[in-house]
Amino acid sequence: MNISFDLIQDKVEFFEADRLQALEKKVQEQIEHNKAIMLGVHHVQHAVAIDENGRKLYTAVVHFKMNK
């Protein structure tokens, strides 16, 4: 039996929330989790959309890369 472990080198995660503070909290928690598997933040992109009822939806895409 041959066991091999491949390290994750890139990972992209998507987040959404109805409040900016909630979105920031979700992203920060995931940053801490990804530190355990040696991934750091490479790029963050965020946006806000407003639906037909005037409610805001905050979104973020975070690209994690392996720390070297």
PyRosetta script that sets phi, psi and omega in degrees:
from pyrosetta import init, pose_from_sequence

init()
pose = pose_from_sequence("MNISFDLIQDKVEFFEADRLQALEKKVQEQIEHNKAIMLGVHHVQHAVAIDENGRKLYTAVVHFKMNK")
pose.set_psi(1, 127.8)
pose.set_omega(1, -176.8)
pose.set_phi(2, -115.1)
pose.set_psi(2, 116.8)
pose.set_omega(2, -179.9)
pose.set_phi(3, -108.2)
pose.set_psi(3, 129.7)
pose.set_omega(3, 175.9)
pose.set_phi(4, -133.4)
pose.set_psi(4, 147.7)
pose.set_omega(4, 179.8)
pose.set_phi(5, -116.8)
pose.set_psi(5, 125.2)
pose.set_omega(5, 175.7)
pose.set_phi(6, -103.3)
pose.set_psi(6, 133.0)
pose.set_omega(6, 178.3)
pose.set_phi(7, -80.6)
pose.set_psi(7, 142.0)
pose.set_omega(7, 174.7)
pose.set_phi(8, -75.0)
pose.set_psi(8, 125.4)
pose.set_omega(8, -178.0)
pose.set_phi(9, -101.9)
pose.set_psi(9, -32.0)
pose.set_omega(9, 179.1)
pose.set_phi(10, -137.0)
pose.set_psi(10, 145.4)
pose.set_omega(10, 179.0)
pose.set_phi(11, -154.4)
pose.set_psi(11, 133.4)
pose.set_omega(11, 177.8)
pose.set_phi(12, -118.3)
pose.set_psi(12, 130.4)
pose.set_omega(12, -179.8)
pose.set_phi(13, -126.9)
pose.set_psi(13, 147.3)
pose.set_omega(13, -177.8)
pose.set_phi(14, -116.4)
pose.set_psi(14, 139.9)
pose.set_omega(14, -178.2)
pose.set_phi(15, -134.4)
pose.set_psi(15, 149.5)
pose.set_omega(15, 173.5)
pose.set_phi(16, -148.6)
pose.set_psi(16, 151.5)
pose.set_omega(16, 179.5)
pose.set_phi(17, -160.8)
pose.set_psi(17, 162.1)
pose.set_omega(17, 179.5)
pose.set_phi(18, -90.0)
pose.set_psi(18, -9.8)
pose.set_omega(18, 176.9)
pose.set_phi(19, -130.5)
pose.set_psi(19, 144.4)
pose.set_omega(19, -179.1)
pose.set_phi(20, -62.4)
pose.set_psi(20, -40.0)
pose.set_omega(20, 179.7)
pose.set_phi(21, -62.7)
pose.set_psi(21, -38.3)
pose.set_omega(21, 178.6)
pose.set_phi(22, -66.8)
pose.set_psi(22, -39.8)
pose.set_omega(22, 177.5)
pose.set_phi(23, -63.4)
pose.set_psi(23, -45.7)
pose.set_omega(23, 178.4)
pose.set_phi(24, -59.4)
pose.set_psi(24, -40.2)
pose.set_omega(24, -180.0)
pose.set_phi(25, -64.8)
pose.set_psi(25, -44.5)
pose.set_omega(25, 178.6)
pose.set_phi(26, -60.0)
pose.set_psi(26, -45.6)
pose.set_omega(26, -178.7)
pose.set_phi(27, -65.2)
pose.set_psi(27, -44.2)
pose.set_omega(27, -178.8)
pose.set_phi(28, -63.3)
pose.set_psi(28, -39.8)
pose.set_omega(28, 177.4)
pose.set_phi(29, -62.3)
pose.set_psi(29, -41.5)
pose.set_omega(29, -179.3)
pose.set_phi(30, -70.9)
pose.set_psi(30, -32.4)
pose.set_omega(30, 175.1)
pose.set_phi(31, -60.2)
pose.set_psi(31, -43.7)
pose.set_omega(31, 178.9)
pose.set_phi(32, -64.1)
pose.set_psi(32, -41.2)
pose.set_omega(32, 178.8)
pose.set_phi(33, -64.0)
pose.set_psi(33, -40.6)
pose.set_omega(33, -177.5)
pose.set_phi(34, -73.5)
pose.set_psi(34, -21.6)
pose.set_omega(34, 174.5)
pose.set_phi(35, -61.6)
pose.set_psi(35, -31.9)
pose.set_omega(35, -179.6)
pose.set_phi(36, -65.5)
pose.set_psi(36, -27.3)
pose.set_omega(36, 177.7)
pose.set_phi(37, -106.8)
pose.set_psi(37, 24.4)
pose.set_omega(37, 172.3)
pose.set_phi(38, 63.2)
pose.set_psi(38, 36.9)
pose.set_omega(38, 175.4)
pose.set_phi(39, -111.9)
pose.set_psi(39, 135.4)
pose.set_omega(39, 177.4)
pose.set_phi(40, -117.7)
pose.set_psi(40, 164.6)
pose.set_omega(40, -179.3)
pose.set_phi(41, -73.5)
pose.set_psi(41, 127.5)
pose.set_omega(41, 176.9)
pose.set_phi(42, -102.0)
pose.set_psi(42, -41.3)
pose.set_omega(42, -176.6)
pose.set_phi(43, -155.6)
pose.set_psi(43, 143.4)
pose.set_omega(43, 176.6)
pose.set_phi(44, -128.8)
pose.set_psi(44, 134.5)
pose.set_omega(44, 174.7)
pose.set_phi(45, -129.3)
pose.set_psi(45, 134.7)
pose.set_omega(45, -178.3)
pose.set_phi(46, -136.5)
pose.set_psi(46, 158.2)
pose.set_omega(46, -179.3)
pose.set_phi(47, -154.6)
pose.set_psi(47, 164.8)
pose.set_omega(47, 174.6)
pose.set_phi(48, -132.0)
pose.set_psi(48, 136.5)
pose.set_omega(48, 177.5)
pose.set_phi(49, -123.3)
pose.set_psi(49, 148.7)
pose.set_omega(49, 179.1)
pose.set_phi(50, -118.4)
pose.set_psi(50, 124.6)
pose.set_omega(50, -179.7)
pose.set_phi(51, -82.1)
pose.set_psi(51, -178.7)
pose.set_omega(51, -176.0)
pose.set_phi(52, -65.7)
pose.set_psi(52, -17.5)
pose.set_omega(52, 177.9)
pose.set_phi(53, -94.3)
pose.set_psi(53, 2.7)
pose.set_omega(53, 178.9)
pose.set_phi(54, 86.0)
pose.set_psi(54, 5.3)
pose.set_omega(54, 178.6)
pose.set_phi(55, -81.2)
pose.set_psi(55, 142.6)
pose.set_omega(55, -179.4)
pose.set_phi(56, -95.6)
pose.set_psi(56, 144.2)
pose.set_omega(56, 174.0)
pose.set_phi(57, -127.3)
pose.set_psi(57, 117.2)
pose.set_omega(57, -179.8)
pose.set_phi(58, -94.8)
pose.set_psi(58, 133.8)
pose.set_omega(58, 179.3)
pose.set_phi(59, -130.4)
pose.set_psi(59, 155.1)
pose.set_omega(59, 176.4)
pose.set_phi(60, -147.1)
pose.set_psi(60, 144.8)
pose.set_omega(60, 173.0)
pose.set_phi(61, -120.2)
pose.set_psi(61, 124.9)
pose.set_omega(61, -178.8)
pose.set_phi(62, -119.3)
pose.set_psi(62, 124.7)
pose.set_omega(62, 177.3)
pose.set_phi(63, -100.3)
pose.set_psi(63, 118.3)
pose.set_omega(63, 177.4)
pose.set_phi(64, -102.2)
pose.set_psi(64, 141.2)
pose.set_omega(64, 176.6)
pose.set_phi(65, -130.9)
pose.set_psi(65, 155.2)
pose.set_omega(65, -180.0)
pose.set_phi(66, -64.1)
pose.set_psi(66, 135.0)
pose.set_omega(66, 175.0)
pose.set_phi(67, -72.4)
pose.set_psi(67, 134.8)
pose.set_omega(67, 179.9)
pose.set_phi(68, -112.7)
pose.dump_pdb("model.pdb")
